[in-house]
């Protein structure tokens, strides 16, 4: 800023300048050059006053002193304002980021360990669980599932032991992963049935819609397409994939229907035991070689056992706490 005319400066110090002239001089006084000039002028005024004659000069407030005080107040205000603006420039983005982080943390628990929830379905019962993302699972009898109270930032992971029919909400950025112990199933959005009871030798996966990626030890990951049925033998660690004309039959347990296709009696009894909450004691192990192709559509276990008795020479005898299984003579 250029230095104002000397006469305008003098009129301003004598409080005789117009408002426009005074504003011009005031702005100049706020510059380093104006501050130096004003300080020098103050020194000159002080030197011109003879010792002992100060009162002759003071018949009212000294304009230059009042002006100086006003200028210094404005300078202090401007410095404070600059510091506040600088602080705001630094802090406001931090506050905005903290607010966004808080909102994300409420959804995904980025900082807090939300812990795990576990649901155990007793034998003879079924249950449906709806997750916070809208995905859901129907759990068959004797199943257990563990899942976080809040899904993580990059994935949605659950642990299953037993049988469940999943309907997964699609989210490509946060895949849904089902841990089965010996393998993981990675899902983007699909419906499928998985049977993986700890006591069973086989793990079965039947894909109805969408696609899933299966990752198991000693195997490269592979994709399943709708209509695929995968079987994994826990003992031999072998995988088999078959095409099925109707994979939905593997999840008919949700409708109280049990479908067996050439299933050995051992598997049939295990399934009935879980679904009806009854215990079997086999008196003649030779009958375990019998296989069954049958559909059981009833909630009454007694009717179910009578259906089995019709097609093979076995007999069930009801005791207090169990059902004994005999080979019929």
Beta strands, then each sheet from edge to edge (+ up, - down):
strand 1: 116-120
strand 2: 127-130
strand 3: 136-139
strand 4: 144-148
strand 5: 155-167
strand 6: 175-179
strand 7: 183-187
strand 8: 191-196
strand 9: 202-209
strand 10: 211-216
strand 11: 222-225
strand 12: 228-233
strand 13: 238-243
strand 14: 257-264
strand 15: 280-282
strand 16: 291-297
strand 17: 314-318
strand 18: 323-327
sheet 1: 1+ 4- 5+ 3- 2+
sheet 2: 1+ 4- 5+ 6+ 7- 10+ 11-
sheet 3: 1+ 4- 5+ 8- 9+ 12- 13+
sheet 4: 14+ 16-
sheet 5: 15+ 18+ 17-
end
